[in-house]
């Protein structure tokens, strides 16, 4: 099964990792609270977007395939409910 968005998700998570490392360095350097808060916001946004892309990819590739007759309808609905909790 092809998950074309995984590369994008990895790129977003690496960006978040870079922001997080920067936050740690900023705190150690006793940078201003506003600057640290701004970087923390960037971390949160990057992770949030990565999560959204990842969940949508699952719906597009895994659940869509199941909906096209390759799976049990009840299991499909159950899995959709489970993964949609993370949006």
MARFI-203522 format. One record per residue: x, y, z of N, C-alpha, C in turn; residue in three letters. Coordinates in Angstrom, 2 decimals, decimal comma, m for minus. Example, Ala and Ser with C-alpha at 12.3 -4.5 7.8 and 13.67 -1.06 7.14 Angstrom:
<sites>
<site><n_c1>13,19</n_c1><n_c2>m5,69</n_c2><n_c3>7,80</n_c3><ca_c1>12,30</ca_c1><ca_c2>m4,50</ca_c2><ca_c3>7,80</ca_c3><c_c1>13,20</c_c1><c_c2>m3,30</c_c2><c_c3>7,80</c_c3><resn>ala</resn></site>
<site><n_c1>12,85</n_c1><n_c2>m2,25</n_c2><n_c3>7,08</n_c3><ca_c1>13,67</ca_c1><ca_c2>m1,06</ca_c2><ca_c3>7,14</ca_c3><c_c1>12,90</c_c1><c_c2>0,03</c_c2><c_c3>7,87</c_c3><resn>ser</resn></site>
</sites>
This chain:
<sites>
<site><n_c1>0,84</n_c1><n_c2>m1,17</n_c2><n_c3>0,00</n_c3><ca_c1>0,00</ca_c1><ca_c2>0,00</ca_c2><ca_c3>0,00</ca_c3><c_c1>0,89</c_c1><c_c2>1,24</c_c2><c_c3>0,00</c_c3><resn>unk</resn></site>
<site><n_c1>0,61</n_c1><n_c2>2,16</n_c2><n_c3>m0,88</n_c3><ca_c1>1,40</ca_c1><ca_c2>3,38</ca_c2><ca_c3>m1,05</ca_c3><c_c1>0,88</c_c1><c_c2>4,50</c_c2><c_c3>m0,17</c_c3><resn>unk</resn></site>
<site><n_c1>1,73</n_c1><n_c2>5,01</n_c2><n_c3>0,68</n_c3><ca_c1>1,40</ca_c1><ca_c2>6,16</ca_c2><ca_c3>1,52</ca_c3><c_c1>2,25</c_c1><c_c2>7,33</c_c2><c_c3>1,03</c_c3><resn>unk</resn></site>
<site><n_c1>1,72</n_c1><n_c2>8,06</n_c2><n_c3>0,08</n_c3><ca_c1>2,50</ca_c1><ca_c2>9,12</ca_c2><ca_c3>m0,56</ca_c3><c_c1>2,80</c_c1><c_c2>10,28</c_c2><c_c3>0,37</c_c3><resn>unk</resn></site>
<site><n_c1>2,04</n_c1><n_c2>10,44</n_c2><n_c3>1,42</n_c3><ca_c1>2,25</ca_c1><ca_c2>11,59</ca_c2><ca_c3>2,31</ca_c3><c_c1>3,28</c_c1><c_c2>11,33</c_c2><c_c3>3,40</c_c3><resn>unk</resn></site>
<site><n_c1>3,76</n_c1><n_c2>10,11</n_c2><n_c3>3,53</n_c3><ca_c1>4,70</ca_c1><ca_c2>9,83</ca_c2><ca_c3>4,62</ca_c3><c_c1>5,95</c_c1><c_c2>10,69</c_c2><c_c3>4,54</c_c3><resn>unk</resn></site>
<site><n_c1>6,45</n_c1><n_c2>10,95</n_c2><n_c3>3,34</n_c3><ca_c1>7,61</ca_c1><ca_c2>11,82</ca_c2><ca_c3>3,20</ca_c3><c_c1>7,33</c_c1><c_c2>13,22</c_c2><c_c3>3,73</c_c3><resn>unk</resn></site>
<site><n_c1>6,13</n_c1><n_c2>13,73</n_c2><n_c3>3,44</n_c3><ca_c1>5,73</ca_c1><ca_c2>15,04</ca_c2><ca_c3>3,93</ca_c3><c_c1>5,61</c_c1><c_c2>15,04</c_c2><c_c3>5,45</c_c3><resn>unk</resn></site>
<site><n_c1>5,05</n_c1><n_c2>13,96</n_c2><n_c3>6,01</n_c3><ca_c1>4,91</ca_c1><ca_c2>13,86</ca_c2><ca_c3>7,46</ca_c3><c_c1>6,29</c_c1><c_c2>13,85</c_c2><c_c3>8,12</c_c3><resn>unk</resn></site>
<site><n_c1>7,20</n_c1><n_c2>13,09</n_c2><n_c3>7,57</n_c3><ca_c1>8,56</ca_c1><ca_c2>13,03</ca_c2><ca_c3>8,12</ca_c3><c_c1>9,22</c_c1><c_c2>14,41</c_c2><c_c3>8,06</c_c3><resn>unk</resn></site>
<site><n_c1>9,05</n_c1><n_c2>15,10</n_c2><n_c3>6,94</n_c3><ca_c1>9,62</ca_c1><ca_c2>16,45</ca_c2><ca_c3>6,80</ca_c3><c_c1>9,05</c_c1><c_c2>17,39</c_c2><c_c3>7,86</c_c3><resn>unk</resn></site>
<site><n_c1>7,74</n_c1><n_c2>17,32</n_c2><n_c3>8,09</n_c3><ca_c1>7,10</ca_c1><ca_c2>18,17</ca_c2><ca_c3>9,10</ca_c3><c_c1>7,61</c_c1><c_c2>17,83</c_c2><c_c3>10,51</c_c3><resn>unk</resn></site>
<site><n_c1>7,77</n_c1><n_c2>16,54</n_c2><n_c3>10,79</n_c3><ca_c1>8,25</ca_c1><ca_c2>16,14</ca_c2><ca_c3>12,11</ca_c3><c_c1>9,71</c_c1><c_c2>16,54</c_c2><c_c3>12,33</c_c3><resn>unk</resn></site>
<site><n_c1>10,51</n_c1><n_c2>16,48</n_c2><n_c3>11,29</n_c3><ca_c1>11,90</ca_c1><ca_c2>16,94</ca_c2><ca_c3>11,40</ca_c3><c_c1>11,93</c_c1><c_c2>18,44</c_c2><c_c3>11,66</c_c3><resn>unk</resn></site>
<site><n_c1>11,02</n_c1><n_c2>19,17</n_c2><n_c3>11,01</n_c3><ca_c1>10,93</ca_c1><ca_c2>20,60</ca_c2><ca_c3>11,26</ca_c3><c_c1>10,56</c_c1><c_c2>20,85</c_c2><c_c3>12,72</c_c3><resn>unk</resn></site>
<site><n_c1>9,60</n_c1><n_c2>20,10</n_c2><n_c3>13,23</n_c3><ca_c1>9,19</ca_c1><ca_c2>20,23</ca_c2><ca_c3>14,63</ca_c3><c_c1>10,35</c_c1><c_c2>19,89</c_c2><c_c3>15,55</c_c3><resn>unk</resn></site>
<site><n_c1>11,10</n_c1><n_c2>18,86</n_c2><n_c3>15,21</n_c3><ca_c1>12,27</ca_c1><ca_c2>18,47</ca_c2><ca_c3>16,00</ca_c3><c_c1>13,28</c_c1><c_c2>19,61</c_c2><c_c3>16,05</c_c3><resn>unk</resn></site>
<site><n_c1>13,51</n_c1><n_c2>20,25</n_c2><n_c3>14,92</n_c3><ca_c1>14,44</ca_c1><ca_c2>21,38</ca_c2><ca_c3>14,89</ca_c3><c_c1>13,95</c_c1><c_c2>22,53</c_c2><c_c3>15,76</c_c3><resn>unk</resn></site>
<site><n_c1>12,64</n_c1><n_c2>22,82</n_c2><n_c3>15,68</n_c3><ca_c1>12,07</ca_c1><ca_c2>23,87</ca_c2><ca_c3>16,52</ca_c3><c_c1>12,21</c_c1><c_c2>23,52</c_c2><c_c3>18,00</c_c3><resn>unk</resn></site>
<site><n_c1>11,96</n_c1><n_c2>22,26</n_c2><n_c3>18,34</n_c3><ca_c1>12,04</ca_c1><ca_c2>21,84</ca_c2><ca_c3>19,74</ca_c3><c_c1>13,48</c_c1><c_c2>21,96</c_c2><c_c3>20,28</c_c3><resn>unk</resn></site>
<site><n_c1>14,43</n_c1><n_c2>21,55</n_c2><n_c3>19,47</n_c3><ca_c1>15,83</ca_c1><ca_c2>21,70</ca_c2><ca_c3>19,88</ca_c3><c_c1>16,17</c_c1><c_c2>23,17</c_c2><c_c3>20,09</c_c3><resn>unk</resn></site>
<site><n_c1>15,61</n_c1><n_c2>24,01</n_c2><n_c3>19,23</n_c3><ca_c1>15,84</ca_c1><ca_c2>25,45</ca_c2><ca_c3>19,36</ca_c3><c_c1>15,22</c_c1><c_c2>25,97</c_c2><c_c3>20,66</c_c3><resn>unk</resn></site>
<site><n_c1>14,04</n_c1><n_c2>25,49</n_c2><n_c3>21,01</n_c3><ca_c1>13,38</ca_c1><ca_c2>25,90</ca_c2><ca_c3>22,25</ca_c3><c_c1>14,25</c_c1><c_c2>25,54</c_c2><c_c3>23,45</c_c3><resn>unk</resn></site>
<site><n_c1>14,76</n_c1><n_c2>24,34</n_c2><n_c3>23,46</n_c3><ca_c1>15,61</ca_c1><ca_c2>23,90</ca_c2><ca_c3>24,57</ca_c3><c_c1>16,83</c_c1><c_c2>24,81</c_c2><c_c3>24,69</c_c3><resn>unk</resn></site>
<site><n_c1>17,46</n_c1><n_c2>25,09</n_c2><n_c3>23,55</n_c3><ca_c1>18,64</ca_c1><ca_c2>25,97</ca_c2><ca_c3>23,56</ca_c3><c_c1>18,26</c_c1><c_c2>27,37</c_c2><c_c3>24,03</c_c3><resn>unk</resn></site>
<site><n_c1>17,11</n_c1><n_c2>27,87</n_c2><n_c3>23,60</n_c3><ca_c1>16,67</ca_c1><ca_c2>29,20</ca_c2><ca_c3>24,00</ca_c3><c_c1>16,43</c_c1><c_c2>29,29</c_c2><c_c3>25,51</c_c3><resn>unk</resn></site>
<site><n_c1>15,85</n_c1><n_c2>28,24</n_c2><n_c3>26,07</n_c3><ca_c1>15,61</ca_c1><ca_c2>28,22</ca_c2><ca_c3>27,53</ca_c3><c_c1>16,95</c_c1><c_c2>28,18</c_c2><c_c3>28,26</c_c3><resn>unk</resn></site>
<site><n_c1>17,85</n_c1><n_c2>27,33</n_c2><n_c3>27,78</n_c3><ca_c1>19,18</ca_c1><ca_c2>27,25</ca_c2><ca_c3>28,41</ca_c3><c_c1>19,92</c_c1><c_c2>28,60</c_c2><c_c3>28,31</c_c3><resn>unk</resn></site>
<site><n_c1>19,68</n_c1><n_c2>29,32</n_c2><n_c3>27,22</n_c3><ca_c1>20,32</ca_c1><ca_c2>30,62</ca_c2><ca_c3>27,03</ca_c3><c_c1>19,55</c_c1><c_c2>31,76</c_c2><c_c3>27,70</c_c3><resn>unk</resn></site>
<site><n_c1>18,48</n_c1><n_c2>31,40</n_c2><n_c3>28,40</n_c3><ca_c1>17,63</ca_c1><ca_c2>32,37</ca_c2><ca_c3>29,10</ca_c3><c_c1>17,10</c_c1><c_c2>33,47</c_c2><c_c3>28,18</c_c3><resn>unk</resn></site>
<site><n_c1>16,63</n_c1><n_c2>33,04</n_c2><n_c3>27,01</n_c3><ca_c1>16,03</ca_c1><ca_c2>33,98</ca_c2><ca_c3>26,06</ca_c3><c_c1>14,68</c_c1><c_c2>34,44</c_c2><c_c3>26,59</c_c3><resn>unk</resn></site>
<site><n_c1>14,13</n_c1><n_c2>35,45</n_c2><n_c3>25,98</n_c3><ca_c1>12,87</ca_c1><ca_c2>36,03</ca_c2><ca_c3>26,46</ca_c3><c_c1>11,73</c_c1><c_c2>35,02</c_c2><c_c3>26,38</c_c3><resn>unk</resn></site>
<site><n_c1>10,80</n_c1><n_c2>35,17</n_c2><n_c3>27,29</n_c3><ca_c1>9,63</ca_c1><ca_c2>34,28</ca_c2><ca_c3>27,33</ca_c3><c_c1>8,82</c_c1><c_c2>34,35</c_c2><c_c3>26,05</c_c3><resn>unk</resn></site>
<site><n_c1>8,72</n_c1><n_c2>35,53</n_c2><n_c3>25,47</n_c3><ca_c1>7,96</ca_c1><ca_c2>35,70</ca_c2><ca_c3>24,23</ca_c3><c_c1>8,63</c_c1><c_c2>34,92</c_c2><c_c3>23,10</c_c3><resn>unk</resn></site>
<site><n_c1>9,94</n_c1><n_c2>35,00</n_c2><n_c3>22,99</n_c3><ca_c1>10,65</ca_c1><ca_c2>34,26</ca_c2><ca_c3>21,95</ca_c3><c_c1>10,48</c_c1><c_c2>32,75</c_c2><c_c3>22,12</c_c3><resn>unk</resn></site>
<site><n_c1>10,58</n_c1><n_c2>32,28</n_c2><n_c3>23,36</n_c3><ca_c1>10,41</ca_c1><ca_c2>30,85</ca_c2><ca_c3>23,64</ca_c3><c_c1>8,99</c_c1><c_c2>30,41</c_c2><c_c3>23,33</c_c3><resn>unk</resn></site>
<site><n_c1>8,02</n_c1><n_c2>31,21</n_c2><n_c3>23,74</n_c3><ca_c1>6,61</ca_c1><ca_c2>30,87</ca_c2><ca_c3>23,47</ca_c3><c_c1>6,35</c_c1><c_c2>30,80</c_c2><c_c3>21,98</c_c3><resn>unk</resn></site>
<site><n_c1>6,95</n_c1><n_c2>31,71</n_c2><n_c3>21,22</n_c3><ca_c1>6,78</ca_c1><ca_c2>31,70</ca_c2><ca_c3>19,77</ca_c3><c_c1>7,32</c_c1><c_c2>30,41</c_c2><c_c3>19,17</c_c3><resn>unk</resn></site>
<site><n_c1>8,48</n_c1><n_c2>29,96</n_c2><n_c3>19,62</n_c3><ca_c1>9,05</ca_c1><ca_c2>28,72</ca_c2><ca_c3>19,11</ca_c3><c_c1>8,24</c_c1><c_c2>27,50</c_c2><c_c3>19,55</c_c3><resn>unk</resn></site>
<site><n_c1>7,73</n_c1><n_c2>27,53</n_c2><n_c3>20,77</n_c3><ca_c1>6,87</ca_c1><ca_c2>26,43</ca_c2><ca_c3>21,22</ca_c3><c_c1>5,62</c_c1><c_c2>26,34</c_c2><c_c3>20,36</c_c3><resn>unk</resn></site>
<site><n_c1>5,09</n_c1><n_c2>27,47</n_c2><n_c3>19,99</n_c3><ca_c1>3,92</ca_c1><ca_c2>27,50</ca_c2><ca_c3>19,10</ca_c3><c_c1>4,27</c_c1><c_c2>26,87</c_c2><c_c3>17,75</c_c3><resn>unk</resn></site>
<site><n_c1>5,45</n_c1><n_c2>27,16</n_c2><n_c3>17,24</n_c3><ca_c1>5,89</ca_c1><ca_c2>26,58</ca_c2><ca_c3>15,97</ca_c3><c_c1>6,00</c_c1><c_c2>25,06</c_c2><c_c3>16,07</c_c3><resn>unk</resn></site>
<site><n_c1>6,50</n_c1><n_c2>24,57</n_c2><n_c3>17,21</n_c3><ca_c1>6,59</ca_c1><ca_c2>23,12</ca_c2><ca_c3>17,42</ca_c3><c_c1>5,19</c_c1><c_c2>22,51</c_c2><c_c3>17,39</c_c3><resn>unk</resn></site>
<site><n_c1>4,28</n_c1><n_c2>23,11</n_c2><n_c3>18,14</n_c3><ca_c1>2,92</ca_c1><ca_c2>22,59</ca_c2><ca_c3>18,22</ca_c3><c_c1>2,26</c_c1><c_c2>22,57</c_c2><c_c3>16,85</c_c3><resn>unk</resn></site>
<site><n_c1>2,39</n_c1><n_c2>23,65</n_c2><n_c3>16,08</n_c3><ca_c1>1,77</ca_c1><ca_c2>23,73</ca_c2><ca_c3>14,76</ca_c3><c_c1>2,35</c_c1><c_c2>22,68</c_c2><c_c3>13,82</c_c3><resn>unk</resn></site>
<site><n_c1>3,66</n_c1><n_c2>22,48</n_c2><n_c3>13,85</n_c3><ca_c1>4,29</ca_c1><ca_c2>21,50</ca_c2><ca_c3>12,97</ca_c3><c_c1>3,82</c_c1><c_c2>20,09</c_c2><c_c3>13,29</c_c3><resn>unk</resn></site>
<site><n_c1>3,75</n_c1><n_c2>19,75</n_c2><n_c3>14,57</n_c3><ca_c1>3,29</ca_c1><ca_c2>18,42</ca_c2><ca_c3>14,97</ca_c3><c_c1>1,80</c_c1><c_c2>18,25</c_c2><c_c3>14,64</c_c3><resn>unk</resn></site>
<site><n_c1>1,01</n_c1><n_c2>19,27</n_c2><n_c3>14,91</n_c3><ca_c1>m0,43</ca_c1><ca_c2>19,22</ca_c2><ca_c3>14,61</ca_c3><c_c1>m0,67</c_c1><c_c2>18,98</c_c2><c_c3>13,12</c_c3><resn>unk</resn></site>
<site><n_c1>0,05</n_c1><n_c2>19,69</n_c2><n_c3>12,28</n_c3><ca_c1>m0,12</ca_c1><ca_c2>19,51</ca_c2><ca_c3>10,84</ca_c3><c_c1>0,36</c_c1><c_c2>18,13</c_c2><c_c3>10,39</c_c3><resn>unk</resn></site>
<site><n_c1>1,45</n_c1><n_c2>17,66</n_c2><n_c3>10,95</n_c3><ca_c1>1,93</ca_c1><ca_c2>16,31</ca_c2><ca_c3>10,61</ca_c3><c_c1>0,89</c_c1><c_c2>15,27</c_c2><c_c3>10,98</c_c3><resn>unk</resn></site>
<site><n_c1>0,28</n_c1><n_c2>15,43</n_c2><n_c3>12,14</n_c3><ca_c1>m0,76</ca_c1><ca_c2>14,49</ca_c2><ca_c3>12,59</ca_c3><c_c1>m1,94</c_c1><c_c2>14,52</c_c2><c_c3>11,63</c_c3><resn>unk</resn></site>
<site><n_c1>m2,37</n_c1><n_c2>15,69</n_c2><n_c3>11,26</n_c3><ca_c1>m3,52</ca_c1><ca_c2>15,82</ca_c2><ca_c3>10,37</ca_c3><c_c1>m3,25</c_c1><c_c2>15,16</c_c2><c_c3>9,02</c_c3><resn>unk</resn></site>
<site><n_c1>m2,09</n_c1><n_c2>15,43</n_c2><n_c3>8,45</n_c3><ca_c1>m1,73</ca_c1><ca_c2>14,82</ca_c2><ca_c3>7,17</ca_c3><c_c1>m1,67</c_c1><c_c2>13,30</c_c2><c_c3>7,30</c_c3><resn>unk</resn></site>
<site><n_c1>m1,10</n_c1><n_c2>12,82</n_c2><n_c3>8,40</n_c3><ca_c1>m0,97</ca_c1><ca_c2>11,37</ca_c2><ca_c3>8,61</ca_c3><c_c1>m2,34</c_c1><c_c2>10,69</c_c2><c_c3>8,73</c_c3><resn>unk</resn></site>
<site><n_c1>m3,24</n_c1><n_c2>11,29</n_c2><n_c3>9,51</n_c3><ca_c1>m4,57</ca_c1><ca_c2>10,70</ca_c2><ca_c3>9,68</ca_c3><c_c1>m5,34</c_c1><c_c2>10,75</c_c2><c_c3>8,37</c_c3><resn>unk</resn></site>
<site><n_c1>m5,28</n_c1><n_c2>11,86</n_c2><n_c3>7,65</n_c3><ca_c1>m5,97</ca_c1><ca_c2>11,95</ca_c2><ca_c3>6,37</ca_c3><c_c1>m5,42</c_c1><c_c2>10,93</c_c2><c_c3>5,38</c_c3><resn>unk</resn></site>
<site><n_c1>m4,12</n_c1><n_c2>10,71</n_c2><n_c3>5,41</n_c3><ca_c1>m3,51</ca_c1><ca_c2>9,70</ca_c2><ca_c3>4,55</ca_c3><c_c1>m4,08</c_c1><c_c2>8,32</c_c2><c_c3>4,86</c_c3><resn>unk</resn></site>
<site><n_c1>m4,23</n_c1><n_c2>8,03</n_c2><n_c3>6,14</n_c3><ca_c1>m4,80</ca_c1><ca_c2>6,74</ca_c2><ca_c3>6,53</ca_c3><c_c1>m6,22</c_c1><c_c2>6,60</c_c2><c_c3>6,01</c_c3><resn>unk</resn></site>
<site><n_c1>m7,00</n_c1><n_c2>7,64</n_c2><n_c3>6,15</n_c3><ca_c1>m8,38</ca_c1><ca_c2>7,60</ca_c2><ca_c3>5,64</ca_c3><c_c1>m8,37</c_c1><c_c2>7,41</c_c2><c_c3>4,12</c_c3><resn>unk</resn></site>
<site><n_c1>m7,53</n_c1><n_c2>8,16</n_c2><n_c3>3,43</n_c3><ca_c1>m7,48</ca_c1><ca_c2>8,08</ca_c2><ca_c3>1,97</ca_c3><c_c1>m7,01</c_c1><c_c2>6,73</c_c2><c_c3>1,45</c_c3><resn>unk</resn></site>
<site><n_c1>m6,02</n_c1><n_c2>6,14</n_c2><n_c3>2,10</n_c3><ca_c1>m5,42</ca_c1><ca_c2>4,92</ca_c2><ca_c3>1,56</ca_c3><c_c1>m5,92</c_c1><c_c2>3,64</c_c2><c_c3>2,20</c_c3><resn>unk</resn></site>
<site><n_c1>m6,10</n_c1><n_c2>3,64</n_c2><n_c3>3,48</n_c3><ca_c1>m6,48</ca_c1><ca_c2>2,41</ca_c2><ca_c3>4,17</ca_c3><c_c1>m7,99</c_c1><c_c2>2,24</c_c2><c_c3>4,26</c_c3><resn>unk</resn></site>
<site><n_c1>m8,66</n_c1><n_c2>3,26</n_c2><n_c3>4,75</n_c3><ca_c1>m10,10</ca_c1><ca_c2>3,14</ca_c2><ca_c3>4,91</ca_c3><c_c1>m10,83</c_c1><c_c2>3,17</c_c2><c_c3>3,58</c_c3><resn>unk</resn></site>
<site><n_c1>m10,33</n_c1><n_c2>3,94</n_c2><n_c3>2,62</n_c3><ca_c1>m10,95</ca_c1><ca_c2>4,00</ca_c2><ca_c3>1,30</ca_c3><c_c1>m10,89</c_c1><c_c2>2,64</c_c2><c_c3>0,62</c_c3><resn>unk</resn></site>
<site><n_c1>m9,75</n_c1><n_c2>1,96</n_c2><n_c3>0,74</n_c3><ca_c1>m9,61</ca_c1><ca_c2>0,63</ca_c2><ca_c3>0,17</ca_c3><c_c1>m10,62</c_c1><c_c2>m0,34</c_c2><c_c3>0,80</c_c3><resn>unk</resn></site>
<site><n_c1>m10,79</n_c1><n_c2>m0,23</n_c2><n_c3>2,11</n_c3><ca_c1>m11,74</ca_c1><ca_c2>m1,09</ca_c2><ca_c3>2,80</ca_c3><c_c1>m13,17</c_c1><c_c2>m0,79</c_c2><c_c3>2,37</c_c3><resn>unk</resn></site>
<site><n_c1>m13,46</n_c1><n_c2>0,48</n_c2><n_c3>2,13</n_c3><ca_c1>m14,81</ca_c1><ca_c2>0,88</ca_c2><ca_c3>1,73</ca_c3><c_c1>m15,15</c_c1><c_c2>0,37</c_c2><c_c3>0,34</c_c3><resn>unk</resn></site>
<site><n_c1>m14,15</n_c1><n_c2>0,08</n_c2><n_c3>m0,45</n_c3><ca_c1>m14,38</ca_c1><ca_c2>m0,41</ca_c2><ca_c3>m1,81</ca_c3><c_c1>m14,54</c_c1><c_c2>m1,92</c_c2><c_c3>m1,85</c_c3><resn>unk</resn></site>
<site><n_c1>m15,01</n_c1><n_c2>m2,51</n_c2><n_c3>m0,77</n_c3><ca_c1>m15,34</ca_c1><ca_c2>m3,93</ca_c2><ca_c3>m0,77</ca_c3><c_c1>m14,25</c_c1><c_c2>m4,83</c_c2><c_c3>m0,25</c_c3><resn>unk</resn></site>
<site><n_c1>m13,18</n_c1><n_c2>m4,29</n_c2><n_c3>0,24</n_c3><ca_c1>m12,08</ca_c1><ca_c2>m5,13</ca_c2><ca_c3>0,70</ca_c3><c_c1>m12,09</c_c1><c_c2>m5,33</c_c2><c_c3>2,21</c_c3><resn>unk</resn></site>
<site><n_c1>m13,20</n_c1><n_c2>m4,99</n_c2><n_c3>2,86</n_c3><ca_c1>m13,23</ca_c1><ca_c2>m5,14</ca_c2><ca_c3>4,31</ca_c3><c_c1>m14,65</c_c1><c_c2>m5,15</c_c2><c_c3>4,85</c_c3><resn>unk</resn></site>
<site><n_c1>m14,77</n_c1><n_c2>m5,52</n_c2><n_c3>6,09</n_c3><ca_c1>m16,04</ca_c1><ca_c2>m5,55</ca_c2><ca_c3>6,80</ca_c3><c_c1>m16,50</c_c1><c_c2>m4,13</c_c2><c_c3>7,09</c_c3><resn>unk</resn></site>
<site><n_c1>m17,76</n_c1><n_c2>m3,81</n_c2><n_c3>6,77</n_c3><ca_c1>m18,28</ca_c1><ca_c2>m2,45</ca_c2><ca_c3>6,97</ca_c3><c_c1>m18,23</c_c1><c_c2>m2,03</c_c2><c_c3>8,43</c_c3><resn>unk</resn></site>
<site><n_c1>m18,57</n_c1><n_c2>m2,93</n_c2><n_c3>9,35</n_c3><ca_c1>m18,53</ca_c1><ca_c2>m2,57</ca_c2><ca_c3>10,77</ca_c3><c_c1>m17,11</c_c1><c_c2>m2,26</c_c2><c_c3>11,23</c_c3><resn>unk</resn></site>
<site><n_c1>m16,18</n_c1><n_c2>m3,05</n_c2><n_c3>10,77</n_c3><ca_c1>m14,77</ca_c1><ca_c2>m2,81</ca_c2><ca_c3>11,12</ca_c3><c_c1>m14,30</c_c1><c_c2>m1,48</c_c2><c_c3>10,55</c_c3><resn>unk</resn></site>
<site><n_c1>m14,74</n_c1><n_c2>m1,16</n_c2><n_c3>9,35</n_c3><ca_c1>m14,39</ca_c1><ca_c2>0,10</ca_c2><ca_c3>8,71</ca_c3><c_c1>m14,91</c_c1><c_c2>1,29</c_c2><c_c3>9,52</c_c3><resn>unk</resn></site>
<site><n_c1>m16,15</n_c1><n_c2>1,24</n_c2><n_c3>9,92</n_c3><ca_c1>m16,74</ca_c1><ca_c2>2,32</ca_c2><ca_c3>10,72</ca_c3><c_c1>m16,03</c_c1><c_c2>2,43</c_c2><c_c3>12,06</c_c3><resn>unk</resn></site>
<site><n_c1>m15,76</n_c1><n_c2>1,31</n_c2><n_c3>12,66</n_c3><ca_c1>m15,07</ca_c1><ca_c2>1,31</ca_c2><ca_c3>13,95</ca_c3><c_c1>m13,67</c_c1><c_c2>1,94</c_c2><c_c3>13,84</c_c3><resn>unk</resn></site>
<site><n_c1>m12,95</n_c1><n_c2>1,56</n_c2><n_c3>12,81</n_c3><ca_c1>m11,61</ca_c1><ca_c2>2,11</ca_c2><ca_c3>12,62</ca_c3><c_c1>m11,67</c_c1><c_c2>3,60</c_c2><c_c3>12,32</c_c3><resn>unk</resn></site>
<site><n_c1>m12,65</n_c1><n_c2>4,03</n_c2><n_c3>11,52</n_c3><ca_c1>m12,80</ca_c1><ca_c2>5,45</ca_c2><ca_c3>11,24</ca_c3><c_c1>m13,08</c_c1><c_c2>6,23</c_c2><c_c3>12,52</c_c3><resn>unk</resn></site>
<site><n_c1>m13,97</n_c1><n_c2>5,71</n_c2><n_c3>13,35</n_c3><ca_c1>m14,26</ca_c1><ca_c2>6,37</ca_c2><ca_c3>14,62</ca_c3><c_c1>m13,02</c_c1><c_c2>6,47</c_c2><c_c3>15,48</c_c3><resn>unk</resn></site>
<site><n_c1>m12,25</n_c1><n_c2>5,40</n_c2><n_c3>15,50</n_c3><ca_c1>m11,05</ca_c1><ca_c2>5,39</ca_c2><ca_c3>16,34</ca_c3><c_c1>m10,03</c_c1><c_c2>6,42</c_c2><c_c3>15,85</c_c3><resn>unk</resn></site>
<site><n_c1>m9,75</n_c1><n_c2>6,43</n_c2><n_c3>14,56</n_c3><ca_c1>m8,71</ca_c1><ca_c2>7,35</ca_c2><ca_c3>14,06</ca_c3><c_c1>m9,18</c_c1><c_c2>8,80</c_c2><c_c3>14,05</c_c3><resn>unk</resn></site>
<site><n_c1>m10,48</n_c1><n_c2>9,02</n_c2><n_c3>13,90</n_c3><ca_c1>m10,98</ca_c1><ca_c2>10,40</ca_c2><ca_c3>13,86</ca_c3><c_c1>m10,86</c_c1><c_c2>11,09</c_c2><c_c3>15,22</c_c3><resn>unk</resn></site>
<site><n_c1>m10,68</n_c1><n_c2>10,33</n_c2><n_c3>16,29</n_c3><ca_c1>m10,45</ca_c1><ca_c2>10,91</ca_c2><ca_c3>17,62</ca_c3><c_c1>m9,17</c_c1><c_c2>11,75</c_c2><c_c3>17,63</c_c3><resn>unk</resn></site>
<site><n_c1>m8,26</n_c1><n_c2>11,45</n_c2><n_c3>16,73</n_c3><ca_c1>m6,97</ca_c1><ca_c2>12,12</ca_c2><ca_c3>16,74</ca_c3><c_c1>m6,88</c_c1><c_c2>13,34</c_c2><c_c3>15,83</c_c3><resn>unk</resn></site>
<site><n_c1>m7,98</n_c1><n_c2>13,68</n_c2><n_c3>15,19</n_c3><ca_c1>m7,98</ca_c1><ca_c2>14,88</ca_c2><ca_c3>14,35</ca_c3><c_c1>m8,02</c_c1><c_c2>16,14</c_c2><c_c3>15,18</c_c3><resn>unk</resn></site>
</sites>
